[in-house]
Amino acid sequence: MTFLKRYPNAAKVSKANFIVAFIALAIGGLFGFIQALHRTNVFRGFFNSGEYYTLLTGHGVLLALIFTTFFIAGLFVWGVTRSLEREPENMTFTWSWFWLMVIGLVMTAFTILGGLVPDSSIRAAVLYTFYPPLQAHPGFYIGLALVIVASWMAGADWFWSYNKWRKNHPNERIPILTFMALFTMLMWYVCTIGVAIEVVGLLIPWSLGWVTEIEPLLPRTLFWYFGHAVVYFWLLPAYYVWYAILPKLSGGRLFSDSMTRIVFIIFLILSTPVGYHHQYADPGISVGFKFYAMATTLLLLLPSLMTLFTVVASMEHGARQRGGKGYLKWIGKLPWDSPAFVGCALAGIMFAAGGFSGMINASMNINILIHNTIWVPGHFHLTVGTAVALTFMAISYWLIPQLTGRKLKFKTLALIQPYAWFLGMTLMSNAMHRAGLAGVPRRTAEPEYSGFAYEPIFGTMGEMQWQIAIGGTILTISLVLFLWVIAASWLGGEKSDNPVDDHIPTPLSGVEHTPPILDNIKLWLALAIILVLLAYSFPLWEMVSDGIFEPGALPRPS
Amino acid sequence: MPNKESDSEKQGTSSNKKLVRTLIIIGIGIPVLVELLTLFNLINVQLIGDEQKEMVAPEPVTETRTFTEGDTLYADYPSSFVIEQMRIKVTTSEWRFEMSLFANDAGTKEKQIVTIDSLRLKSGKVLQGKEAMSEGVGQGISLSFKRVLPMGDIPQILYISSVQRFSPDSVKKIPSKARLGNIPIRYERE
């Protein structure tokens, strides 16, 4: 019986979230295509350079905040419902957080797109990080606040389900799909405090004119308190898929249940107190706290390396079940003809590359080499742009049939899609990294200077620009393929009681070998809070201690 | 019949294998090649060095004088003008270029005349200029110039002319072309 038949209410909510996610993906992706052609000077006819920043804001917000959040919500509704074997506790509450997220999204998107309307006073070309002194229409900030609050409600919904399940299963271990979702949300609660204070306490009053001035350092610090952990809010659901589903897609079983839980615990503890590595170049923060952030950031390599081991071991197990032999020959026995498997596997491979460039970003001194250059987008298009986005697209080929009761259509196109994404992203990101090393700036419509020529280490600027444009075009084609396959399957796929093999086998080293302390939510949450206090309490206190009317302090009332 | 079915199944499997092989070669092979070439070139340049580049002398960079706020136009002339202010003011509905020139030549025996002939923007568009004359002899001159810009366009070259007296009998209108440097852009709330 499909998930749809067993849990029709949850399936409806999950599908609703995915629909919004895919619409955001389509619009944000289109903006990205236009940007790639514009800033490389391949084609500047769609919009002018002033409007570029509206597109850039739209691209960042719609993809990195909206597509991710809604997809994660849909994924977790599926995962928590399935693993706890119960529908959401109260559908009114569940639908209310969904619709609140949608209202917030519409407000935010409306203010961003207002920038494309001539003579419009509603604008929000503040980029995805919305730093002051860039100021958006109040609707932008209010919309984002609503999305965040609604996401808290979504997390509360899953904790509610877990608490109800716990009453009926007092001695059981937390099912792994629920464990991963709950720990992701705990990390989300810890990290969104910063951005909520920034948006509600500082930016909304400022945008409404209730305060006249804002010193940028405090809002930036509060944003980056949230800003690094948010990348793990995106990444952990990709890990969710790699741990829980990818082994099955490979034909095998998850290598270790306890390794999975340990990784998620480490991310809960370490995701937030690292934010200063985004502010290495900011004045007003002592180098000691930046160093602390660097140390904790480099520690974050550990859970990713553990994931590399566990996931590859699981895939190897699957390949050997399918007849694979030898030290490396087993790789050929993996299901390279399965769109869901291929997307997840290629996403994981690309994440490794993104991790290496991330090590450069994390290291305080080397970071200066690439700070604010296009190297940085090169890095995060490998991580969130592929490890997360491609995983989400790939697993949709496996999830959507379960939610709709329809088989996948156009399987050949679905198979081509992840390979095309991998090709396009390698071309684009490779050139972005090289251009960044030559000093080409990020976040600008026209990176050329008059009377100055960049000096790439090898090759020419022209080659790199064309490589970015071609890579971006291939990515757009891949995106179109994905949207076509999903839309066609959703609306016209062959109905079936068993559209996909949705059985997930138990891990090789199961929960019976997992130490019970790993399920101690309160312990790990307390540790996470302690580390955050160590990283942020003193620097934040310093920033606000000058008093409300002094520089570096809270905004002055008008 | 069973043989025909298994033949068509075999064909389907075989063409699927061909497709997968092609996708792996293009979708994974090309990226791997690109990355290997990048690594090779980086090592080549960083460790082995590029002899040709080392032998060629660097090209001389032509210095281009640019003018910004606080700079003096016609500095070598009897009547000079200071760029008091030069800004781009941005609101939600327009971009506006504002410039004010000032000359405090109390020693002159003439009324001063300065004309902004035109303003050339980065896009190539040219905006109309403006003339200003001092109120009286030796009273200095202040010229305030404001023009609405196309959104996102930046002024690059200021074409200006001023009447200069070189001797009791020699008065000339001297044109000048001033390449503008960084113009601060300031956001204004409406």
Interface residues (C-beta under 8 A of the other chain):
Chain A: N48 S49 G50 E51 D119 S120 S121 R123 P133 Q135 G209 W336 D337 L346 A353 T412 L415 I416 P418 Y419 A420 F422 L423 T426 L427 N430 R434 A445 G451 I457 F458 G459
Chain B: N16 K17 L19 V20 L23 I24 I26 G27 I28 I30 P31 V34 E35 T38 N41 L42 N44 V45 Q46 V61 T62 T64 T92 S93 W95 M151 G152 Y187 R189 E190
